[in-house]
Each structure stands twice: as C-alpha cells, then as structure tokens.
Amino acid sequence: MTSAKEAADAAPRVRRGRGAHPLARFLFRRILTAVLLAWGITLVTFVLTNLVPGDPVTANLGQRALGDPAIVAQWRAEHGLDKPLWEQYALHLRGLVQGDFGVSQQSHRPVAEDLAQFVPATLELAGAAIAVSLVLGVAFGVVAALRRDRLPDHVLRVLSLIGISVPTFWLALVAFYVFFYRLQITPGSGRVDPALGEAPAVTGLQTVDALIAGQWDVFVSAVGHLITPALVLALYTIGLLTRFTRSAVLEVLGQDYVRAARAKGLPGRVILFRYVLRSALVPVITVAGLAFGSLLSGTVLVEAIFAWPGVGQYAYKSATTLDLPAVMGVGLVVGVVYLVINLIVDVLYGVIDPRVRLQ
C-alpha cells in the first residue's frame, strides 16, 4: 500500500510563481523584446543614415563654403562629424537616453522639438484613418462572409479590390480637386481654418486640443479638414481589412464548435459576436497593426497634397538636405511606433486568446 508521503513525492510538482500569472510573464517577455529591438533600431538607423551617398557638408553649406577648409572643419566639429563613427554612435545613444535627439542642421532647433510639433499631426491623421478602416473594414468583411457568393459579397469584394489597387497619391489628387476645388464641399489644405487659428497646444492633436479648450468652432473646422485626407488614407486599409476579415470569418464559420452552437439553438447574434468574431479577430488585429505603421510611414504624398504639417513632410525635407540628426530622429520615432503597435497587438492576442499566454 502506497504511503501518503510516497504519493506526494510521485505527484508532479507545481512550479510556484512561474504559472501564477501567465499574462504577466507574457507581457514581461514582450516588453523586454521591445526594448532590445528599440536599441537595434537606433543602431540600424545610425548605420544606414551614414551609408547614404552624399556629403552633409555640401548639402548644408553649399559649394562656396567648401572652398574654405576652416569653415568646413568648424561645421564638422560643431555637428560631431569629425569623430569616428563608433564615437558618434556612442554620443548619439547617450543623447537618446537623456531625451536629446540632437540639433537639426536645417531648422537649427532641437530635433525633439521639431518631432513634438510634427508627429502629433501625423498621429492624428493616421489614427483617424485606422479608426475608420477598422469600423468599415471589419463590418464589410463580416457582411461579405455572411452573404457569401451573393450580391453583397460580390460588390464588397470588387470595392475592396479597387481600394487596394488605386494609388493613394492619385486618389488624394482627385479627392482634393473634386471635393474642394470643383464641388467646394470640403475645406482646403491645412489642419484648421486660418481665420480661426489653432487651439492652444496641449497634446498636439487639433481635435483633442480644441475640445480641451472648449473651442467648438475650431473642433468642427479640425474635423472637417481631417475627413478627406483620412478617408483617402483609409481606402487601401479598408480594402485590405475587408478581404482579411472575410477570409477569417469564413474559416471560423466552418469550425465544429460553431456548428455545435447552431445545433444548440443559440441566436445568430450570440454566435457571431461570442464565437466567430473573437476567433477571427486575431489575424485581423495583426493586419490592422501593420497597416497603422504603414500609414505613419506612408503619409508623405498625402500630407504634401493637403498641406498637412506632419512628420512625412519633415522627413522628406530632412532627407533631401541630408539633415542626419533629423533623419535619425524620424527613423527612430517610426520604429518605436511600430514596436508600440506590435506590443499592443501582442497584448490583444493574450486578451482575446488565452492560449497565447501559455505558449
């Protein structure tokens, strides 16, 4: 007869602590990975920026100043270009830790101040575009899946294909010409009506700052200026999310547990929201996260057409003038945004699918 002590020794030991909070361990691993990737982004951005052909001295001083070696040497010393690359990177990394991105060679202001001015405008535009894309893309995808091979499905598939195929810059030009110039039903360029002026800066987001200040006329103007460029940016993502949502929902609809739920007599609304959408959202969230990062880095032409003072225009001007601190600052900000979005996506994975936390 086995004793109680032997039975206890034979039983599998539970590892205390490790299995207590699987979601906390999951988040810790993701955050640690994000920190390591952020350091990698600084290294890659610095190396690639310095490998770009061209001389920043020529781009900033011009040909006449190059004839004076004293001026060239002084300019290189002021911007740290007279030091070895490894030392430049060490100084750059130390500055980043202290929140110092360097000084822009064009605006002669700290890069951090420039980014604080331009990044919120792009975040507002991209955020509005991804919000519209999620609502319409997921809704269209669900309708197309539930009406498979019927008229709504065919119409939505054609529209999604058009949204994916139409070049964004061409659509922006057409939208600006038709809705502003010809029909005059949307505001012109910029973020607000010049006659109203911008709301006092708090977050840098004009819609939010106008609400904080209680300036409803500025809020209405900011929303009006935001609609057209946001819809132009969202069209591609709407088409992408429609197709991915349709495919994911169709795959889940064929699972055994969905058939079992139907056999039990559960209402279709309960089956859709509790069983189908929860399982189908995992690939949709992945696509949405990648799409948001792409919107941030792909707004250059849309910002140029609508005169939107965002980070895209700042990055373009910095690249054409070889403003290395500004280019590295923009690259780091975009990379960190990608990391944050991926971290949010990983967290949503763990919330939606508990199996992800235990892997």
PAFI-369447 format. One line per field, with one value per residue: x, y, z of N, C-alpha, C in turn; residue in one letter. Coordinates in steps of 0.02 Angstrom, whole numbers. Atoms other than C-alpha are relative to their C-alpha. Layout:
N
n.east = (X:...)
n.north = (Y:...)
n.up = (Z:...)
ca.east = (X:...)
ca.north = (Y:...)
ca.up = (Z:...)
c.east = (X:...)
c.north = (Y:...)
c.up = (Z:...)
koldren = (a:...)
END
This chain:
359
n.east = (43:-42:9:17:-62:-22:47:-15:-62:11:42:-39:-10:24:-51:32:-26:-2:66:50:25:-26:5:-54:-62:7:-14:-70:-42:11:-30:-73:-17:8:-57:-58:11:-9:-72:-19:23:-48:-61:13:14:-63:-44:27:-3:-69:-19:33:-49:8:-36:43:-32:18:72:19:-40:-4:-65:-45:-30:-47:-66:-34:-7:13:73:20:-22:41:67:-4:-10:62:50:-30:-17:-72:-17:13:70:20:7:61:57:2:27:70:37:3:49:67:19:16:54:-29:-5:-46:24:12:-46:38:39:-43:36:-5:42:56:52:30:42:59:45:25:24:71:43:3:37:72:23:-3:48:67:5:4:64:50:-15:21:73:28:-30:26:71:7:-23:50:58:-18:-5:67:38:-49:21:61:-14:-42:-68:-33:-10:-52:-65:-22:-20:-64:-53:-13:-35:-69:-35:-5:-56:23:-15:47:65:-3:7:69:44:-11:25:72:40:-17:-5:59:64:-7:37:-47:-49:-61:-59:-15:35:58:11:-47:34:13:-62:-3:13:-61:-29:-5:-20:-21:56:43:68:-1:-16:58:49:-25:7:70:9:39:-8:-64:9:37:-46:-52:30:12:-63:-28:41:-20:-63:6:35:-46:-48:34:30:-40:5:68:0:-41:34:60:-19:-25:55:43:-33:-4:67:20:-36:28:68:-3:-25:50:33:52:56:31:39:61:42:31:52:-20:16:-54:-39:-45:-51:-45:-43:-34:-40:-32:-43:-57:-52:-22:-33:-73:-36:21:-40:-68:0:14:-61:-47:27:-9:-70:-9:30:-46:-57:21:43:-39:33:65:-14:-21:57:47:-39:8:-67:-15:-69:-19:-33:-63:-48:-19:-46:-63:-36:-27:-56:-47:2:-8:35:72:16:-5:55:62:-5:9:70:41:-15:29:72:11:-9:57:58:-8:11:72:29:-15:43:67:-1:8:67:51:-13:-41:-52:-61:-37:-31:-50)
n.north = (-60:-59:-49:-68:-35:23:-26:-71:-7:22:-49:-52:-60:-62:-52:-60:-64:-4:8:-39:-56:10:-61:-45:24:-13:-71:-14:21:-44:-65:9:5:-67:-41:22:-21:-73:-12:20:-52:-55:20:5:-67:-37:28:-13:-72:-18:32:-35:-38:-73:-32:-50:-66:-30:-14:-53:-61:-21:6:-56:10:55:-25:-24:58:-18:2:71:32:-25:28:71:4:-19:53:64:42:9:57:65:19:33:-52:-37:40:-1:-64:0:43:-33:-54:29:20:-62:-35:-48:28:-41:-63:3:-41:-46:-47:-22:11:70:45:19:-52:7:60:-14:-42:31:69:4:-10:63:48:-15:20:73:28:-5:46:69:9:10:63:56:4:18:61:59:6:24:69:44:4:40:71:26:1:28:15:-37:-67:-42:26:-18:-73:-18:26:-45:-63:11:5:-68:-36:23:-12:-71:-34:-48:-69:-19:-9:-63:-55:-1:-21:-71:-38:6:-20:-68:-50:-1:1:-44:27:15:-54:4:30:-17:37:-39:-61:-52:-55:19:12:64:1:4:67:41:65:-5:22:-59:16:8:-65:-44:21:-19:-72:-19:-39:45:-18:29:72:16:-13:52:62:-8:6:67:52:20:38:62:48:19:48:60:42:60:43:28:57:54:29:34:66:42:16:49:66:26:18:61:56:16:25:71:39:44:-30:-44:43:23:-56:-4:57:-13:-49:-67:-52:-15:-56:26:40:-45:-41:36:56:-10:-59:5:41:-29:-64:6:-23:-68:-46:-1:-42:-69:-28:-14:-53:-64:-20:-21:-66:-50:-9:-10:-59:-56:-31:-26:-61:-53:-22:-36:-47:22:-7:60:23:21:-57:-13:51:-11:-57:19:46:-35:-43:41:-21:66:7:2:64:52:-10:24:73:28:-8:47:67:8:7:69:43:-10:32:73:18:-2:58:58:-3:19:73:33:-14:34:73:16:50:-36:-16:59:28)
n.up = (0:7:-53:22:19:67:50:9:38:69:35:35:-39:30:-4:-27:25:73:30:-36:41:68:39:-22:31:71:11:-16:57:57:-14:4:71:30:-20:40:69:4:7:68:47:-3:35:72:25:2:52:66:13:18:62:55:39:-5:-54:-33:2:64:1:-47:7:69:33:-15:-66:3:17:-60:-45:-70:-10:2:-62:-55:5:-20:-72:-34:6:-21:57:3:-44:30:0:-63:-51:16:-21:-74:-20:22:-45:-65:6:2:-68:-35:35:46:67:38:27:72:37:41:-41:-55:-63:-21:39:-43:6:66:0:-42:38:61:-10:-17:59:36:-41:6:66:5:-47:29:56:-23:-34:53:34:-42:-3:65:26:-35:16:68:3:-31:45:58:-20:-14:63:46:69:17:28:-44:-1:63:2:-49:24:54:-31:-36:51:24:-53:-3:63:18:-34:-50:20:53:-32:-37:48:25:-54:-12:57:7:-58:-22:54:43:-37:-58:-57:-53:-9:39:-29:-69:-53:-21:39:-22:-34:-70:-37:-34:-71:-41:4:-60:24:70:42:3:-22:-73:-31:6:-50:-66:-6:8:62:43:70:22:3:61:56:0:25:72:37:-10:31:67:1:-37:43:54:-29:-26:53:10:-59:-1:46:-28:-57:24:27:-54:-44:35:0:-68:-22:36:-29:-66:9:15:-56:-32:-57:26:18:-62:-27:39:-17:-65:7:-22:49:46:-26:-52:34:37:-42:-53:25:65:3:-46:31:64:-10:-9:61:18:-42:28:60:-20:-29:54:41:-34:10:70:8:-27:44:69:6:27:57:-21:-37:47:41:-43:-41:-69:-28:-39:-2:67:32:-36:19:70:3:-33:43:59:-22:-39:-70:-31:-64:11:32:-51:-47:32:4:-67:-21:38:-25:-67:9:21:-59:-45:31:-6:-70:-11:33:-41:-60:21:10:-65:-26:41:1:-59:16:18:-61:-28:45)
ca.east = (0:74:103:44:224:266:108:153:329:262:139:200:272:189:313:258:274:300:123:39:24:48:-13:113:255:190:193:364:440:360:418:596:597:533:674:805:726:724:912:929:828:948:1096:1019:955:1126:1220:1102:1096:1285:1293:1183:1286:1315:1404:1301:1430:1396:1207:1207:1349:1348:1490:1558:1586:1677:1820:1861:1933:1917:1728:1711:1814:1715:1549:1603:1663:1500:1398:1519:1561:1748:1741:1748:1582:1583:1608:1471:1353:1401:1365:1202:1147:1192:1090:940:943:937:798:916:895:1023:1002:927:1050:909:793:934:814:822:755:647:555:529:462:348:275:255:225:55:-15:31:-33:-200:-214:-159:-265:-422:-384:-357:-514:-620:-532:-567:-751:-788:-664:-721:-905:-887:-788:-919:-1061:-966:-933:-1113:-1178:-1050:-1069:-1219:-1235:-1169:-1018:-978:-1000:-891:-754:-749:-743:-604:-505:-524:-470:-313:-271:-297:-136:-156:-71:-184:-338:-281:-262:-433:-517:-438:-485:-664:-722:-629:-595:-748:-887:-820:-898:-740:-613:-449:-274:-203:-273:-393:-467:-334:-464:-496:-318:-260:-312:-184:-64:-84:-75:-34:-195:-303:-469:-422:-344:-497:-609:-497:-502:-689:-668:-808:-786:-603:-654:-781:-652:-519:-637:-686:-505:-469:-608:-545:-360:-410:-533:-404:-277:-408:-468:-323:-334:-523:-500:-363:-461:-619:-530:-440:-597:-700:-571:-551:-739:-769:-634:-711:-887:-832:-768:-855:-889:-986:-1092:-1120:-1176:-1300:-1362:-1395:-1509:-1406:-1458:-1356:-1303:-1230:-1139:-1067:-1001:-957:-886:-849:-781:-673:-581:-574:-504:-328:-269:-370:-279:-112:-156:-226:-66:43:-74:-62:127:118:1:127:268:164:81:214:120:-50:24:103:-60:-166:-27:-38:109:156:313:309:350:480:563:562:645:772:817:839:958:1050:997:1066:1003:827:829:887:756:615:678:684:509:432:523:466:287:297:361:222:90:162:163:-20:-60:29:-69:-232:-180:-166:-333:-430:-347:-289:-189:-64:-17:31:144)
ca.north = (0:165:289:468:530:421:475:657:629:539:679:809:960:1126:1264:1404:1580:1536:1479:1603:1748:1687:1852:1950:1838:1857:2048:2049:1949:2061:2221:2154:2108:2281:2364:2259:2296:2482:2476:2381:2517:2651:2552:2513:2691:2764:2646:2665:2855:2866:2749:2864:2933:3119:3240:3333:3473:3504:3494:3620:3741:3743:3743:3914:3870:3711:3817:3872:3724:3821:3839:3654:3599:3711:3646:3464:3497:3582:3433:3298:3236:3247:3099:2913:2829:2722:2878:2970:2824:2820:3006:2983:2840:2936:3084:2972:2903:3083:3130:3228:3188:3316:3481:3493:3560:3648:3721:3743:3684:3526:3380:3332:3499:3476:3300:3359:3483:3370:3193:3231:3293:3129:3027:3118:3086:2903:2872:2937:2833:2671:2700:2719:2570:2456:2501:2490:2352:2231:2270:2246:2085:2010:2055:1981:1819:1801:1836:1727:1714:1832:2009:2099:1984:2016:2205:2216:2108:2220:2377:2304:2261:2439:2508:2402:2440:2629:2727:2834:2988:2986:2966:3112:3225:3175:3198:3369:3426:3361:3392:3554:3640:3588:3549:3653:3539:3504:3626:3661:3623:3630:3570:3712:3866:4004:4131:4032:3990:3834:3786:3804:3658:3526:3359:3422:3342:3484:3396:3350:3519:3609:3504:3537:3724:3721:3798:3709:3809:3755:3575:3574:3651:3524:3378:3448:3465:3289:3196:3198:3151:3021:2938:2941:2855:2733:2669:2549:2484:2463:2352:2253:2227:2181:2039:1976:1985:1893:1754:1739:1736:1605:1495:1508:1478:1306:1252:1115:1223:1347:1206:1143:1316:1321:1147:1205:1339:1490:1654:1704:1867:1772:1651:1793:1901:1770:1631:1689:1866:1826:1690:1786:1945:1875:1887:2048:2131:2081:2162:2317:2341:2328:2443:2578:2576:2587:2736:2828:2800:2820:2988:3091:3119:3140:3268:3360:3367:3425:3535:3435:3484:3309:3207:3148:3322:3346:3181:3223:3392:3318:3180:3298:3408:3264:3327:3173:3208:3240:3085:2975:3053:3018:2840:2808:2878:2775:2619:2646:2670:2503:2423:2500:2443:2267:2266:2319:2183:2053:2111:2097:1921:1873:1954:1877:1704:1641:1502:1633:1675:1496:1467)
ca.up = (0:-51:89:83:76:-74:-161:-133:-199:-353:-394:-522:-437:-469:-507:-395:-460:-643:-676:-560:-684:-864:-937:-831:-893:-1070:-1057:-975:-1118:-1248:-1161:-1143:-1327:-1373:-1275:-1365:-1533:-1494:-1467:-1631:-1719:-1657:-1724:-1893:-1915:-1874:-1990:-2138:-2120:-2127:-2276:-2381:-2526:-2516:-2404:-2273:-2277:-2461:-2435:-2293:-2333:-2522:-2647:-2600:-2418:-2468:-2535:-2358:-2258:-2094:-2115:-2161:-2011:-1894:-1960:-1942:-1765:-1717:-1776:-1715:-1890:-1857:-1736:-1780:-1817:-1660:-1555:-1648:-1614:-1429:-1414:-1511:-1398:-1240:-1302:-1339:-1163:-1100:-1222:-1335:-1521:-1574:-1664:-1838:-1965:-2059:-1928:-1800:-1666:-1561:-1661:-1513:-1526:-1713:-1687:-1547:-1670:-1823:-1754:-1671:-1837:-1921:-1774:-1784:-1970:-1960:-1805:-1889:-2044:-1947:-1842:-1999:-2077:-1928:-1918:-2104:-2149:-2014:-2046:-2233:-2208:-2092:-2211:-2359:-2263:-2203:-2379:-2466:-2657:-2653:-2721:-2564:-2563:-2746:-2728:-2572:-2649:-2803:-2695:-2586:-2742:-2804:-2636:-2637:-2818:-2829:-2794:-2638:-2711:-2865:-2757:-2648:-2800:-2867:-2698:-2673:-2848:-2846:-2668:-2633:-2799:-2901:-2775:-2630:-2501:-2402:-2326:-2411:-2353:-2179:-2012:-1969:-2049:-2046:-1991:-1831:-1785:-1696:-1521:-1379:-1394:-1259:-1347:-1522:-1588:-1650:-1620:-1441:-1401:-1467:-1353:-1203:-1238:-1269:-1442:-1535:-1694:-1703:-1667:-1809:-1926:-1874:-1904:-2073:-2127:-2063:-2154:-2333:-2306:-2176:-2296:-2435:-2323:-2257:-2426:-2450:-2271:-2284:-2437:-2351:-2190:-2287:-2376:-2221:-2113:-2242:-2255:-2066:-2033:-2168:-2091:-1917:-1981:-2038:-1867:-1767:-1614:-1722:-1792:-1615:-1559:-1702:-1659:-1480:-1548:-1496:-1579:-1730:-1647:-1499:-1614:-1717:-1576:-1446:-1554:-1731:-1711:-1560:-1654:-1818:-1740:-1711:-1894:-1917:-1771:-1848:-2014:-1927:-1827:-1981:-2076:-1942:-1951:-2140:-2128:-2020:-2142:-2300:-2272:-2362:-2525:-2442:-2322:-2468:-2568:-2421:-2346:-2187:-2074:-2020:-1996:-2177:-2244:-2109:-2154:-2340:-2315:-2195:-2317:-2465:-2364:-2279:-2109:-2020:-1842:-1907:-2018:-1874:-1760:-1883:-1911:-1725:-1695:-1835:-1774:-1595:-1655:-1744:-1583:-1480:-1604:-1606:-1416:-1413:-1539:-1431:-1278:-1375:-1428:-1245:-1203:-1348:-1350:-1178:-1263:-1323:-1142:-1103:-1253)
c.east = (45:-15:-16:61:23:-46:13:63:-11:-42:43:3:-25:53:-33:32:-3:-69:-53:-31:27:-4:55:67:0:17:72:46:-7:33:76:22:-5:58:62:-7:8:74:24:-21:49:64:-10:-12:65:45:-26:2:69:25:-32:52:-15:35:-45:31:-19:-74:-18:39:3:71:48:35:51:70:39:6:-16:-75:-24:19:-41:-70:0:10:-63:-51:29:20:75:23:-11:-74:-22:-10:-62:-62:-6:-29:-75:-42:-6:-51:-71:-24:-21:-56:25:11:50:-34:-7:47:-36:-39:40:-37:13:-48:-61:-57:-35:-47:-63:-51:-33:-31:-74:-46:-7:-37:-75:-28:-2:-50:-71:-9:-7:-65:-56:11:-24:-76:-28:28:-26:-74:-11:22:-49:-61:16:4:-69:-43:45:-33:-68:20:41:72:38:16:57:69:27:24:66:58:18:39:73:40:12:60:-25:12:-47:-69:-2:-7:-71:-48:7:-30:-77:-37:15:-5:-65:-65:1:-43:46:49:62:57:9:-42:-61:-7:48:-33:-14:63:-3:-15:66:26:5:25:30:-53:-52:-71:-3:14:-58:-54:22:-10:-73:-14:-36:6:66:-6:-36:45:54:-27:-13:63:28:-35:30:68:-5:-36:44:50:-34:-23:39:-8:-69:-4:39:-36:-64:17:24:-56:-46:32:1:-69:-24:36:-30:-70:-2:24:-57:-36:-53:-61:-36:-42:-65:-48:-35:-56:17:-17:61:44:50:56:51:48:39:47:40:49:60:56:27:40:76:37:-19:40:71:4:-12:62:52:-24:9:72:13:-30:46:57:-19:-43:35:-37:-68:10:21:-60:-48:35:-8:69:19:73:23:36:66:53:24:51:67:42:31:58:52:6:1:-34:-76:-21:1:-56:-66:1:-12:-73:-45:13:-31:-76:-18:5:-60:-63:4:-11:-74:-34:13:-44:-71:-4:-14:-69:-53:8:44:55:66:42:39:54:70)
c.north = (62:50:69:38:-19:27:74:10:-19:50:52:63:61:53:65:63:4:-4:43:54:-7:63:50:-22:15:73:17:-20:47:69:-4:-5:67:46:-18:21:75:18:-20:52:59:-17:-2:69:40:-24:17:75:21:-34:33:39:75:26:52:70:36:21:60:65:26:-2:56:-11:-57:22:26:-58:17:-4:-73:-35:23:-31:-73:-7:17:-56:-69:-45:-11:-59:-66:-20:-32:52:43:-39:-1:65:5:-41:31:57:-26:-20:61:40:52:-34:38:63:-6:49:51:51:30:-2:-72:-43:-22:51:-5:-60:10:43:-38:-70:-1:10:-65:-53:13:-24:-76:-32:3:-50:-72:-13:-12:-67:-60:-7:-25:-66:-62:-10:-27:-73:-49:-7:-42:-74:-29:-4:-29:-19:31:70:43:-23:21:75:20:-25:44:67:-7:-6:68:40:-20:22:74:31:56:72:24:13:65:59:6:26:75:42:0:31:70:50:4:6:47:-23:-22:58:-12:-33:22:-40:37:60:55:58:-15:-6:-66:7:-2:-71:-32:-69:3:-25:56:-14:-5:66:48:-19:21:75:23:41:-44:18:-27:-76:-21:10:-54:-66:4:-6:-71:-52:-24:-37:-66:-54:-23:-51:-66:-46:-64:-48:-30:-61:-59:-35:-37:-70:-46:-21:-52:-70:-30:-23:-64:-61:-21:-29:-75:-44:-38:35:51:-41:-25:55:10:-56:8:51:69:52:16:57:-23:-40:44:35:-40:-53:19:59:-7:-41:31:64:-5:20:71:51:5:47:73:33:17:58:68:24:23:69:55:15:14:61:58:35:30:65:57:28:43:50:-15:1:-58:-20:-23:56:16:-51:11:57:-17:-46:35:46:-37:25:-64:-6:-5:-66:-56:7:-26:-76:-33:5:-49:-72:-13:-7:-70:-47:6:-33:-75:-23:1:-60:-64:-2:-21:-74:-35:10:-41:-76:-18:-51:33:13:-59:-29:21)
c.up = (0:55:-28:-22:-69:-54:-15:-41:-73:-40:-34:42:-38:11:21:-31:-75:-30:32:-44:-71:-42:19:-30:-75:-15:15:-57:-59:12:-4:-73:-34:17:-41:-73:-8:-5:-70:-52:0:-39:-75:-31:-7:-58:-70:-18:-21:-63:-61:-40:2:61:33:1:-64:-1:43:-11:-71:-27:19:67:-1:-18:59:50:73:15:2:64:59:-2:20:75:39:1:16:-57:-7:43:-37:7:65:56:-13:23:77:26:-17:49:70:-1:-1:69:41:-33:-49:-68:-43:-25:-76:-35:-44:42:57:67:21:-39:40:-4:-68:-2:42:-36:-57:12:20:-59:-40:40:-3:-66:-6:48:-26:-57:24:36:-51:-34:41:0:-66:-26:33:-15:-70:-6:29:-46:-61:17:12:-62:-56:-67:-17:-23:48:2:-62:-2:47:-22:-56:29:38:-48:-28:52:6:-61:-15:37:46:-23:-55:29:40:-46:-25:53:13:-56:-2:59:25:-57:-40:40:60:59:57:7:-42:38:72:49:26:-46:25:37:73:41:37:74:39:3:68:-19:-70:-48:0:24:76:34:-4:51:70:11:-5:-61:-52:-73:-28:-6:-64:-62:-5:-26:-75:-41:4:-42:-66:-1:39:-42:-57:25:19:-56:-11:58:6:-47:27:57:-21:-24:55:48:-31:2:70:25:-34:29:67:-7:-16:56:34:57:-22:-21:63:31:-38:17:67:-4:24:-54:-44:23:52:-32:-34:46:52:-27:-63:2:46:-29:-63:9:4:-64:-20:40:-26:-60:19:30:-52:-43:33:-7:-70:-13:25:-48:-72:-12:-36:-56:19:39:-46:-39:42:46:74:34:45:-7:-69:-37:34:-19:-71:-5:33:-44:-60:17:41:72:43:68:-9:-31:51:51:-28:-4:67:22:-36:23:68:-5:-22:60:47:-28:5:72:17:-32:40:62:-19:-16:66:30:-37:4:59:-15:-17:63:25:-44:22)
koldren = (m:t:s:a:k:e:a:a:d:a:a:p:r:v:r:r:g:r:g:a:h:p:l:a:r:f:l:f:r:r:i:l:t:a:v:l:l:a:w:g:i:t:l:v:t:f:v:l:t:n:l:v:p:g:d:p:v:t:a:n:l:g:q:r:a:l:g:d:p:a:i:v:a:q:w:r:a:e:h:g:l:d:k:p:l:w:e:q:y:a:l:h:l:r:g:l:v:q:g:d:f:g:v:s:q:q:s:h:r:p:v:a:e:d:l:a:q:f:v:p:a:t:l:e:l:a:g:a:a:i:a:v:s:l:v:l:g:v:a:f:g:v:v:a:a:l:r:r:d:r:l:p:d:h:v:l:r:v:l:s:l:i:g:i:s:v:p:t:f:w:l:a:l:v:a:f:y:v:f:f:y:r:l:q:i:t:p:g:s:g:r:v:d:p:a:l:g:e:a:p:a:v:t:g:l:q:t:v:d:a:l:i:a:g:q:w:d:v:f:v:s:a:v:g:h:l:i:t:p:a:l:v:l:a:l:y:t:i:g:l:l:t:r:f:t:r:s:a:v:l:e:v:l:g:q:d:y:v:r:a:a:r:a:k:g:l:p:g:r:v:i:l:f:r:y:v:l:r:s:a:l:v:p:v:i:t:v:a:g:l:a:f:g:s:l:l:s:g:t:v:l:v:e:a:i:f:a:w:p:g:v:g:q:y:a:y:k:s:a:t:t:l:d:l:p:a:v:m:g:v:g:l:v:v:g:v:v:y:l:v:i:n:l:i:v:d:v:l:y:g:v:i:d:p:r:v:r:l:q)
END
